[in-house]
């Protein structure tokens, strides 16, 4: 299965053999044996590359889960022997990864230096899907979808605000509503980011066409554009500390009910028990967030 997965990844016997550190002939024999055992071709030759056949694509999905589960099982057996090794696959939104997850990872690493963290930064929608598909053990996202297969292990509501340059007219206000922001160019998060759905609902109710300066997929770039007084963006305070400390930006809380709060959640799969290393990380994360926001 490892040989097959390597050939599927690289599209060539020779490249797979280099990764596996075995002879090309040995890899080729294993692929031929696998095809003969299953009675179907697993690859098709396209030019100089080997491309998965339909049967190969089905097998790869199965093999990926088998190898990952075996890797996790091996890590758990090591932990039982007192080695405290393991792998934790984490998916996180950008704002949490930038400010909170880095501190959490550093804290966890001091206690469990031999446990490896594999962190993916992506959108909230992707995080829910990775947890459901078991491509990630633990997810950090805002306002997750209501899915039966998602378990929420921690949640905390964060205030949403308009983020503007310190000299912007809104910067002098203690709070504002979304309609106030539409008097100026706005910077929208790309579709898939947690706030975009709520913003679209409010935009659909506006009678005038808003002036949209940009749609941006990263929070950091949105803040940079706002700092240059190019528009108003919308975020929580998470990830804003550095910019606020340098007095470049102002955070003005929004009073709209639909944009008042954004809830951070820690997600796991409802029906899959966490292996030892991810379970240890989850417990550490819950304690970390409780201490930080209690």
Rosetta silent file (secondary structure, phi, psi, omega in degrees, C-alpha in Angstrom):
SEQUENCE: XXXXXXXXXXXXXXXXXXXXXXXXXXXXXXXXXXXXXXXXXXXXXXXXXXXXXXXXXXXXXXXXXXXXXXXXXXXXXXXXXXXXXXXXXXXXXXXXXXXXXXXXXXXXXXXXXXXXXXXXXXXXXXXXXXXXXXXXXXXXXXXXXXXXXXXXXXXXXXXXXXXXXXXXXXXXXXXXXXXXXXXXXXXXXXXXXXXXXXXXXXXXXXXXXXXXXXXXXXXXXXXXXXXXXXXXXXXXXXXXXXXXXXXXXXXXXXXXXXXXXXXXXXXXXXXXXXXXXXXXXXXXXXXXXXXXXX
SCORE:     score description
SCORE:     0.000 S_00000001
   1 L     0.000  -38.606  177.021    0.000    0.000    0.000 S_00000001
   2 H   -64.184  -41.800  178.991    2.879    2.375    0.747 S_00000001
   3 H   -62.438  -45.102  179.493    4.453    1.628   -2.623 S_00000001
   4 H   -60.872  -45.819 -179.225    1.134    2.207   -4.387 S_00000001
   5 H   -62.747  -37.969  179.857    0.535    5.511   -2.526 S_00000001
   6 H   -67.026  -43.093  178.238    4.050    6.728   -3.396 S_00000001
   7 H   -64.874  -39.379  178.606    3.619    5.949   -7.111 S_00000001
   8 H   -63.323  -37.811 -178.821    0.207    7.646   -7.077 S_00000001
   9 H   -70.575  -43.584 -173.375    1.725   10.760   -5.479 S_00000001
  10 H   -92.798  -20.390 -179.312    4.738   11.047   -7.797 S_00000001
  11 L    71.792   20.478 -179.164    3.266    9.616  -10.983 S_00000001
  12 L  -160.998  141.660  178.597    6.397    7.582  -11.658 S_00000001
  13 H   -64.660  -45.228 -174.644    7.999    4.345  -10.447 S_00000001
  14 H   -65.267  -42.932  179.038   11.496    5.836  -10.286 S_00000001
  15 H   -64.007  -39.262  177.819   10.461    8.894   -8.250 S_00000001
  16 H   -65.066  -39.302 -179.260    8.555    6.661   -5.836 S_00000001
  17 H   -64.241  -35.561  178.197   11.555    4.351   -5.458 S_00000001
  18 H   -65.821  -42.183  179.208   13.759    7.307   -4.505 S_00000001
  19 H   -65.042  -40.707 -176.754   11.312    8.385   -1.809 S_00000001
  20 H   -81.621  -13.568 -178.620   10.961    4.831   -0.485 S_00000001
  21 L    61.190   42.477  175.199   14.702    4.159   -0.796 S_00000001
  22 L  -133.511  165.606 -178.652   14.122    0.838   -2.560 S_00000001
  23 L   -66.904  146.391  178.433   14.910   -0.404   -6.065 S_00000001
  24 H   -58.329  -37.612 -178.862   12.577    0.605   -8.897 S_00000001
  25 H   -63.101  -35.524  179.120   12.152   -3.059   -9.795 S_00000001
  26 H   -67.125  -41.313  178.034   10.860   -3.808   -6.282 S_00000001
  27 H   -63.895  -45.111 -178.641    8.285   -1.025   -6.526 S_00000001
  28 H   -61.325  -41.055  179.294    7.217   -2.207   -9.983 S_00000001
  29 H   -61.756  -40.926 -179.093    6.796   -5.796   -8.753 S_00000001
  30 H   -66.325  -39.450  178.898    4.566   -4.668   -5.906 S_00000001
  31 H   -65.991  -44.440  179.165    2.356   -2.628   -8.233 S_00000001
  32 H   -63.037  -40.125  178.499    2.053   -5.531  -10.691 S_00000001
  33 H   -63.680  -41.399 -179.326    1.253   -7.929   -7.823 S_00000001
  34 H   -64.763  -44.723  178.860   -1.400   -5.547   -6.501 S_00000001
  35 H   -63.354  -40.601  179.813   -3.020   -5.175   -9.920 S_00000001
  36 H   -66.300  -39.455 -178.970   -2.954   -8.946  -10.445 S_00000001
  37 H   -67.169  -38.427 -177.769   -4.486   -9.572   -6.991 S_00000001
  38 H   -86.030  -20.118  178.693   -7.298   -7.065   -7.539 S_00000001
  39 L    75.991   20.023  178.627   -7.824   -7.997  -11.175 S_00000001
  40 L  -141.435  148.500  174.093   -7.943   -4.367  -12.375 S_00000001
  41 L   -72.858  137.107 -178.950   -5.356   -1.895  -13.723 S_00000001
  42 L  -100.316  -18.682 -178.585   -4.494    0.788  -11.173 S_00000001
  43 E  -133.468  153.303  171.037   -2.540    3.135  -13.449 S_00000001
  44 E  -124.643  137.126 -179.577   -2.712    4.413  -16.992 S_00000001
  45 E   -83.835  122.314  177.555    0.372    5.733  -18.777 S_00000001
  46 E  -122.302  102.154 -173.150   -0.084    9.325  -19.972 S_00000001
  47 L    65.608 -124.211  178.953    3.087   10.489  -21.694 S_00000001
  48 L   -96.667    0.728 -175.715    5.908    9.817  -19.231 S_00000001
  49 E  -107.616  154.283  173.096    3.655    9.827  -16.192 S_00000001
  50 E   -98.395  122.979 -178.750    1.534    7.175  -14.534 S_00000001
  51 E  -111.926  139.346 -178.939   -2.000    8.394  -13.934 S_00000001
  52 E   -60.755  135.731  170.889   -4.479    6.699  -11.615 S_00000001
  53 L   -79.653  170.517  175.689   -7.194    4.681  -13.305 S_00000001
  54 H   -54.962  -39.854  176.944  -10.752    4.887  -11.906 S_00000001
  55 H   -65.665  -38.061  178.976  -10.007    1.746   -9.873 S_00000001
  56 H   -64.029  -37.666  178.304   -6.754    3.321   -8.677 S_00000001
  57 H   -64.269  -40.500  177.352   -8.577    6.424   -7.455 S_00000001
  58 H   -63.333  -44.696 -178.940  -10.950    4.268   -5.404 S_00000001
  59 H   -65.305  -39.304 -178.391   -8.054    2.303   -3.924 S_00000001
  60 H   -61.710  -39.997  178.123   -6.072    5.459   -3.111 S_00000001
  61 H   -60.419  -41.483  179.294   -8.929    6.844   -1.025 S_00000001
  62 H   -68.329  -46.155 -177.177   -9.005    3.618    0.972 S_00000001
  63 H   -62.073  -39.228 -179.952   -5.219    3.356    1.267 S_00000001
  64 H   -58.513  -45.178  179.552   -4.918    6.951    2.492 S_00000001
  65 H   -67.784  -40.902 -178.600   -7.250    6.241    5.418 S_00000001
  66 H   -62.793  -47.816 -178.329   -5.591    2.892    6.200 S_00000001
  67 H   -65.272  -38.904  179.399   -2.066    4.338    6.268 S_00000001
  68 H   -65.978  -43.908  178.454   -3.161    7.317    8.333 S_00000001
  69 H   -63.651  -37.975  178.623   -4.932    5.100   10.874 S_00000001
  70 H   -65.033  -40.837  178.803   -1.898    2.822   11.036 S_00000001
  71 H   -62.418  -42.937  178.579    0.355    5.827   11.640 S_00000001
  72 H   -65.976  -40.262  179.625   -1.917    7.029   14.443 S_00000001
  73 H   -63.766  -42.198  177.345   -2.083    3.537   15.959 S_00000001
  74 H   -61.044  -41.677  178.840    1.697    3.247   15.937 S_00000001
  75 H   -62.901  -40.058 -179.310    1.939    6.630   17.654 S_00000001
  76 H   -68.313  -38.134  176.712   -0.535    5.544   20.316 S_00000001
  77 H   -64.177  -39.423  175.399    1.371    2.304   20.964 S_00000001
  78 H   -60.214  -42.280 -179.579    4.561    4.350   21.357 S_00000001
  79 H   -63.334  -38.557  178.908    2.749    6.550   23.878 S_00000001
  80 H   -65.144  -26.562  177.039    1.643    3.516   25.854 S_00000001
  81 L   -83.169    4.744  177.496    5.287    2.495   26.054 S_00000001
  82 L    87.690    9.846 -178.297    5.994    5.847   27.687 S_00000001
  83 L   -81.666  -19.196  179.950    7.591    7.471   24.649 S_00000001
  84 L    55.675   41.261  176.406    4.928   10.233   24.500 S_00000001
  85 L  -101.831  168.468  178.087    5.081   10.341   20.719 S_00000001
  86 E   157.745  176.198 -179.481    2.275   10.938   18.297 S_00000001
  87 E  -130.674  134.814  176.062    0.828   13.118   15.580 S_00000001
  88 E  -122.092  118.447  179.183   -1.940   15.711   15.901 S_00000001
  89 E   -95.673  117.761 -172.162   -3.543   16.957   12.675 S_00000001
  90 E  -120.497  135.259  172.097   -4.964   20.452   13.233 S_00000001
  91 E  -118.797  132.661 -173.828   -7.004   22.674   10.928 S_00000001
  92 E  -143.999  148.785  170.447   -7.430   26.321   11.904 S_00000001
  93 L   -72.325  160.917 -172.538   -8.705   29.624   10.588 S_00000001
  94 H   -60.452  -47.446 -174.304   -6.074   32.276    9.998 S_00000001
  95 H   -61.928  -41.467  179.046   -6.848   34.577   12.920 S_00000001
  96 H   -68.133  -41.990 -179.289   -6.675   31.760   15.499 S_00000001
  97 H   -62.972  -39.184 -175.842   -3.529   30.299   13.947 S_00000001
  98 H   -68.146  -46.764 -171.398   -1.761   33.678   13.943 S_00000001
  99 H  -104.121  -42.691 -172.015   -2.374   34.759   17.502 S_00000001
 100 H   -95.963  -44.298 -174.133   -3.717   31.897   19.635 S_00000001
 101 H   -67.206  -32.351  178.073   -2.583   28.629   18.086 S_00000001
 102 H   -64.296  -41.383  177.147    1.068   29.649   18.027 S_00000001
 103 H   -68.216  -40.961  178.864    0.960   30.268   21.806 S_00000001
 104 H   -62.485  -44.853 -179.890   -1.021   27.061   22.352 S_00000001
 105 H   -63.466  -40.212  178.994    1.446   25.025   20.281 S_00000001
 106 H   -64.197  -41.628  178.746    4.401   26.495   22.174 S_00000001
 107 H   -64.802  -44.781 -179.352    2.785   25.659   25.514 S_00000001
 108 H   -65.889  -40.167 -178.008    1.923   22.129   24.411 S_00000001
 109 H   -63.159  -29.574  177.986    5.383   21.575   22.934 S_00000001
 110 H   -67.705  -34.638 -179.571    7.067   22.293   26.261 S_00000001
 111 H   -85.297  -32.529 -175.758    5.100   19.484   27.907 S_00000001
 112 L  -133.442   71.026 -173.902    5.132   17.044   24.970 S_00000001
 113 L   -65.941  -19.664 -177.468    8.171   17.813   22.793 S_00000001
 114 L   -94.703   -0.170  175.525    8.000   14.501   20.911 S_00000001
 115 E   -90.292  127.009 -175.427    4.406   14.922   19.720 S_00000001
 116 E   -92.178  131.922  176.393    4.318   16.324   16.186 S_00000001
 117 E  -102.745  128.606  175.428    1.748   18.950   15.218 S_00000001
 118 E  -114.091  105.387 -169.581    0.612   19.138   11.594 S_00000001
 119 E  -108.461  127.777  175.347   -1.202   22.451   11.189 S_00000001
 120 E  -116.719  129.169  177.560   -3.238   23.523    8.165 S_00000001
 121 E  -101.766  122.425 -175.532   -4.566   27.078    7.902 S_00000001
 122 L  -154.531 -172.609 -179.124   -7.757   27.300    5.853 S_00000001
 123 L   -82.049  160.749 -178.651  -11.338   28.633    5.769 S_00000001
 124 H   -58.017  -42.477 -179.360  -14.051   27.658    8.261 S_00000001
 125 H   -60.443  -40.242  179.941  -16.017   25.706    5.641 S_00000001
 126 H   -68.388  -34.143 -179.097  -12.946   23.625    4.810 S_00000001
 127 H   -64.293  -45.937  178.390  -12.241   22.946    8.482 S_00000001
 128 H   -59.655  -42.238 -179.543  -15.675   21.419    9.053 S_00000001
 129 H   -66.130  -39.733  179.058  -15.222   19.250    5.962 S_00000001
 130 H   -64.418  -37.754  177.497  -11.747   18.088    7.064 S_00000001
 131 H   -67.206  -45.794 -178.770  -13.101   17.024   10.453 S_00000001
 132 H   -63.056  -39.532 -179.390  -16.062   15.186    8.886 S_00000001
 133 L   -83.101    1.730 -179.114  -13.771   13.452    6.352 S_00000001
 134 L    62.084   29.363  173.617  -11.284   12.607    9.149 S_00000001
 135 L   -87.660  -11.548  175.064   -8.521   14.551    7.391 S_00000001
 136 L  -139.258  147.007  178.338   -7.981   16.535   10.609 S_00000001
 137 L   -83.050  -42.240 -173.095   -8.277   15.503   14.259 S_00000001
 138 E  -135.076  137.505  179.442   -9.055   18.925   15.734 S_00000001
 139 E  -125.383  141.645  174.975  -10.427   22.090   14.134 S_00000001
 140 E  -117.209  113.472 -179.125  -10.459   25.712   15.266 S_00000001
 141 E  -152.476  168.415  177.972  -13.060   27.813   13.460 S_00000001
 142 E  -100.270  139.442  174.356  -15.775   30.426   13.869 S_00000001
 143 L    44.233   65.602 -179.062  -19.502   29.647   13.674 S_00000001
 144 L   -66.832  157.257  177.707  -19.235   26.053   12.401 S_00000001
 145 L   -66.666  156.764  179.001  -22.145   24.547   10.453 S_00000001
 146 L   -83.187   89.960 -177.040  -24.779   22.572   12.331 S_00000001
 147 L  -119.516  136.174 -179.979  -23.646   19.060   11.383 S_00000001
 148 L   -62.226  -27.528 -176.229  -24.461   15.851   13.253 S_00000001
 149 L   -87.108    0.012  179.313  -20.903   14.593   12.707 S_00000001
 150 E  -103.930  130.833  174.652  -19.303   17.637   14.375 S_00000001
 151 E  -109.103  127.791  178.220  -18.688   17.770   18.118 S_00000001
 152 E   -94.999  115.608 -175.237  -18.080   21.198   19.684 S_00000001
 153 E   -97.856  -12.149  178.207  -15.623   20.801   22.572 S_00000001
 154 E  -165.720  144.587  174.474  -15.269   24.488   23.443 S_00000001
 155 E  -148.183  147.565  178.854  -16.877   27.743   22.330 S_00000001
 156 E  -152.156  130.346 -178.133  -16.389   31.422   23.107 S_00000001
 157 E   -87.435  130.789  178.182  -18.130   34.446   21.552 S_00000001
 158 E  -115.442  139.162 -179.641  -15.934   37.311   20.350 S_00000001
 159 E   -67.019  139.399  176.264  -17.183   40.802   19.556 S_00000001
 160 E  -100.306  142.373 -179.894  -17.140   41.831   15.884 S_00000001
 161 E  -143.327  166.288  170.118  -16.119   45.328   14.910 S_00000001
 162 E   -83.422  131.290 -179.351  -15.299   47.627   12.029 S_00000001
 163 E  -108.499  121.039 -173.087  -11.530   47.940   11.671 S_00000001
 164 E  -137.410  164.515  172.746  -10.379   51.298   10.332 S_00000001
 165 E   -61.967  148.881 -175.990   -7.382   53.595   10.104 S_00000001
 166 L   -59.749  -23.210 -179.777   -6.829   55.676   13.244 S_00000001
 167 L   -98.495    4.541 -179.560   -7.761   58.864   11.320 S_00000001
 168 L   -69.669  145.926  178.665  -10.925   57.421    9.765 S_00000001
 169 H   -54.406  -35.592  179.905  -14.211   59.180   10.731 S_00000001
 170 H   -68.935  -21.012 -176.663  -15.528   55.935   12.293 S_00000001
 171 H   -64.539  -19.339 -178.667  -12.445   55.759   14.548 S_00000001
 172 H   -87.197   -4.041 -176.106  -13.911   58.521   16.725 S_00000001
 173 L   -95.558  146.771  176.916  -17.064   56.506   17.506 S_00000001
 174 L   -74.936  -29.743  176.147  -17.536   54.176   20.497 S_00000001
 175 E  -159.446  167.544  178.952  -19.650   51.839   18.316 S_00000001
 176 E  -155.080  170.107  174.167  -21.364   51.860   14.944 S_00000001
 177 L  -108.987  166.543 -177.673  -23.757   49.841   12.810 S_00000001
 178 H   -59.724  -36.409 -179.538  -23.055   48.184    9.476 S_00000001
 179 H   -62.020  -35.178  177.181  -25.066   50.864    7.659 S_00000001
 180 H   -60.413  -35.904 -176.816  -22.679   53.535    9.002 S_00000001
 181 H   -69.880  -24.989 -176.221  -19.789   51.678    7.364 S_00000001
 182 L   -74.599   -4.537  172.139  -21.453   51.781    3.938 S_00000001
 183 L   -74.108   -7.161 -176.922  -20.810   55.536    3.742 S_00000001
 184 L  -131.175  162.850  173.323  -17.225   54.519    2.981 S_00000001
 185 L   -59.244  143.555  179.781  -15.495   51.922    0.780 S_00000001
 186 E  -119.582  155.648  178.774  -15.553   48.486    2.412 S_00000001
 187 E  -116.680  115.496 -174.923  -13.182   45.528    2.287 S_00000001
 188 E   -97.865  145.607  169.850  -14.972   42.176    2.253 S_00000001
 189 E   -71.684  149.689  177.859  -13.628   38.762    3.253 S_00000001
 190 L   -64.425  157.561  176.782  -13.633   36.219    0.441 S_00000001
 191 L   -62.163  136.951 -175.632  -16.439   33.697    0.295 S_00000001
 192 L   109.300  -27.370  172.775  -15.711   30.813    2.640 S_00000001
 193 L   -74.830  149.221 -165.770  -14.464   33.020    5.475 S_00000001
 194 L   -61.516  -34.667 -175.544  -16.811   32.873    8.439 S_00000001
 195 L   -79.621  -18.177 -170.372  -18.063   36.477    8.380 S_00000001
 196 H   -61.871  -39.224 -178.869  -18.849   36.640    4.675 S_00000001
 197 H   -61.079  -45.187  179.769  -22.244   34.904    4.899 S_00000001
 198 H   -65.817  -40.189  178.779  -23.505   37.324    7.564 S_00000001
 199 H   -64.451  -40.032  179.616  -22.168   40.327    5.636 S_00000001
 200 H   -63.454  -36.992  178.936  -23.869   39.151    2.439 S_00000001
 201 H   -63.823  -40.205  179.067  -27.216   38.909    4.255 S_00000001
 202 H   -71.909  -38.111  179.027  -26.906   42.528    5.402 S_00000001
 203 H   -63.661  -33.806 -179.577  -25.703   43.704    1.995 S_00000001
 204 H   -66.129  -21.272 -178.328  -28.763   42.114    0.390 S_00000001
 205 L   -92.666   -7.884 -178.097  -30.980   44.391    2.517 S_00000001
 206 L   -78.405  142.292 -178.727  -29.228   47.640    1.559 S_00000001
 207 L   -85.757  -25.522 -179.278  -31.005   49.918   -0.894 S_00000001
 208 L  -103.642  150.782  179.213  -27.859   51.576   -2.212 S_00000001
 209 L   -73.494  120.012 -178.882  -25.016   49.859   -4.022 S_00000001
 210 L   -71.330  154.443  174.806  -22.039   49.615   -1.632 S_00000001
 211 L   -92.908  103.806 -178.067  -18.572   50.722   -2.688 S_00000001
 212 E   -97.312  113.094 -179.900  -16.470   47.550   -2.389 S_00000001
 213 E   -73.932  -41.566 -177.216  -12.780   48.331   -2.574 S_00000001
 214 E  -161.045  154.696  166.467  -11.597   44.720   -2.441 S_00000001
 215 E  -114.186  126.282 -168.757  -12.470   41.129   -1.578 S_00000001
 216 E  -130.820  141.453 -176.504   -9.562   39.509    0.242 S_00000001
 217 L   -92.994   -8.059  179.471   -8.872   35.949    1.411 S_00000001
 218 L  -122.182  140.352 -179.691   -6.490   36.796    4.275 S_00000001
 219 H   -67.032  -36.178 -177.919   -7.234   38.795    7.415 S_00000001
 220 H   -62.140  -43.145  179.389   -3.749   40.254    7.514 S_00000001
 221 H   -67.102  -36.892  176.196   -4.101   41.829    4.073 S_00000001
 222 H   -59.024  -43.651  179.322   -7.522   43.228    5.006 S_00000001
 223 H   -64.662  -38.665  179.535   -5.948   44.898    8.024 S_00000001
 224 H   -64.622  -40.695  178.294   -3.105   46.294    5.922 S_00000001
 225 H   -65.808  -40.743  178.023   -5.540   47.822    3.442 S_00000001
 226 H   -65.008  -38.672  179.799   -7.567   49.325    6.296 S_00000001
 227 H   -62.778  -28.145  177.642   -4.381   50.701    7.866 S_00000001
 228 L   -89.061   11.378  176.117   -3.704   52.534    4.590 S_00000001
 229 L    61.112   38.129  179.499   -7.185   54.067    4.834 S_00000001
 230 L   -97.169   -5.141  179.072   -8.416   52.262    1.719 S_00000001
 231 L   165.775  178.779  178.962  -11.598   50.982    3.318 S_00000001
 232 E  -104.536  128.505  173.787  -13.409   49.486    6.297 S_00000001
 233 E  -115.782  170.483 -171.172  -12.946   45.792    7.085 S_00000001
 234 E  -130.244  122.357 -176.620  -14.772   43.607    9.615 S_00000001
 235 E  -154.807  171.479  167.079  -13.094   41.304   12.127 S_00000001
 236 E   -87.367 -179.708  178.587  -12.901   40.251   15.760 S_00000001
 237 L   -76.383  -13.641 -179.301  -10.076   41.452   17.962 S_00000001
 238 L   -63.134  126.051  179.908   -8.233   38.149   17.482 S_00000001
 239 L    89.195   -4.541 -177.582   -5.109   38.831   15.467 S_00000001
 240 L   -94.279  -10.114 -170.636   -5.431   42.597   15.840 S_00000001
 241 H   -55.590  -45.720 -177.898   -3.209   43.088   18.869 S_00000001
 242 H   -61.548  -44.947 -178.711   -0.001   43.862   16.981 S_00000001
 243 H   -67.018  -40.505 -179.807   -1.683   46.420   14.738 S_00000001
 244 H   -68.152  -36.535  179.351   -3.562   48.049   17.607 S_00000001
 245 H   -62.140  -31.847  178.950   -0.431   48.205   19.734 S_00000001
 246 L   -88.164    7.029  174.488    1.233   50.246   16.979 S_00000001
 247 L    59.329   27.834  178.034   -1.789   52.567   16.921 S_00000001
 248 L   -82.873  -32.777 -170.766   -2.332   52.041   13.190 S_00000001
 249 E  -125.404  161.770  172.665   -5.914   50.810   13.496 S_00000001
 250 E  -126.070  141.162  176.599   -9.034   51.280   15.547 S_00000001
 251 E  -104.887  116.805 -178.029  -11.570   48.591   16.440 S_00000001
 252 E  -113.509  109.609 -176.554  -15.127   49.960   16.525 S_00000001
 253 E   -57.684  140.593  177.256  -17.697   47.426   17.877 S_00000001
 254 E   -91.558  141.948 -177.530  -20.706   46.761   15.638 S_00000001
 255 L   -98.860   -8.137 -179.161  -24.192   46.987   17.119 S_00000001
 256 L   -64.090  136.183 -178.805  -26.036   44.920   14.464 S_00000001
 257 H   -59.985  -40.521 -177.738  -27.535   41.757   15.926 S_00000001
 258 H   -71.724  -18.208 -177.893  -26.338   39.645   12.975 S_00000001
 259 H  -120.893   18.222 -173.910  -22.771   40.926   13.309 S_00000001
 260 L   -73.780  -40.510 -176.553  -22.526   41.377   17.062 S_00000001
 261 E  -137.676  153.303  172.672  -20.543   38.217   17.857 S_00000001
 262 E  -126.680  124.254 -171.626  -18.489   35.528   16.141 S_00000001
 263 E   -98.365  118.658  175.743  -18.213   32.268   18.100 S_00000001
 264 E   -80.425  132.430 -178.900  -14.901   30.430   18.160 S_00000001
 265 E  -130.163  147.992  170.488  -15.297   26.648   18.432 S_00000001
 266 E  -105.073  120.213 -172.601  -12.967   23.679   18.858 S_00000001
 267 E  -109.715  146.288  167.215  -14.266   20.816   16.709 S_00000001
 268 E  -139.081  174.168  178.501  -13.732   17.066   16.620 S_00000001
 269 E   -79.750  132.437 -175.866  -15.560   14.208   14.901 S_00000001
 270 L   -64.867  -33.049 -171.052  -18.673   13.149   16.800 S_00000001
 271 L  -108.835    0.830 -179.774  -18.297    9.435   16.020 S_00000001
 272 L  -114.709  120.409  178.181  -14.518    8.928   15.992 S_00000001
 273 L   -71.745  133.514  179.442  -12.667    8.586   19.276 S_00000001
 274 L   -67.583  141.109  170.758   -9.484   10.628   19.337 S_00000001
 275 L   -66.659  173.368 -171.442   -6.179    8.799   19.517 S_00000001
 276 H   -61.809  -48.389 -177.448   -4.024    9.475   22.546 S_00000001
 277 H   -62.788  -49.621  176.102   -1.915   12.345   21.158 S_00000001
 278 H   -61.085  -35.605  179.093   -4.877   14.342   19.726 S_00000001
 279 H   -65.146  -39.036  176.994   -6.845   13.710   22.929 S_00000001
 280 H   -64.573  -40.466  179.977   -3.948   15.111   24.977 S_00000001
 281 H   -66.822  -40.980  179.365   -3.783   18.164   22.713 S_00000001
 282 H   -60.302  -45.718  178.588   -7.548   18.730   22.977 S_00000001
 283 H   -60.420  -42.858  179.273   -7.405   18.667   26.778 S_00000001
 284 H   -63.287  -41.276 -178.932   -4.458   21.087   26.712 S_00000001
 285 H   -65.109  -42.765  179.434   -6.325   23.385   24.276 S_00000001
 286 H   -61.409  -43.376  177.837   -9.464   23.463   26.432 S_00000001
 287 H   -65.077  -41.515  179.947   -7.415   24.402   29.494 S_00000001
 288 H   -60.606  -48.505 -178.233   -5.469   26.994   27.503 S_00000001
 289 H   -70.252  -36.914  176.672   -8.595   28.744   26.185 S_00000001
 290 H   -62.149  -41.030  178.608  -10.353   28.582   29.543 S_00000001
 291 H   -69.166  -36.633 -176.261   -7.373   30.255   31.191 S_00000001
 292 H   -73.642  -37.225 -171.166   -7.035   32.842   28.440 S_00000001
 293 H  -117.522    8.523  178.893  -10.699   33.901   28.217 S_00000001
 294 L   -74.580    0.000    0.000  -12.211   33.087   31.616 S_00000001
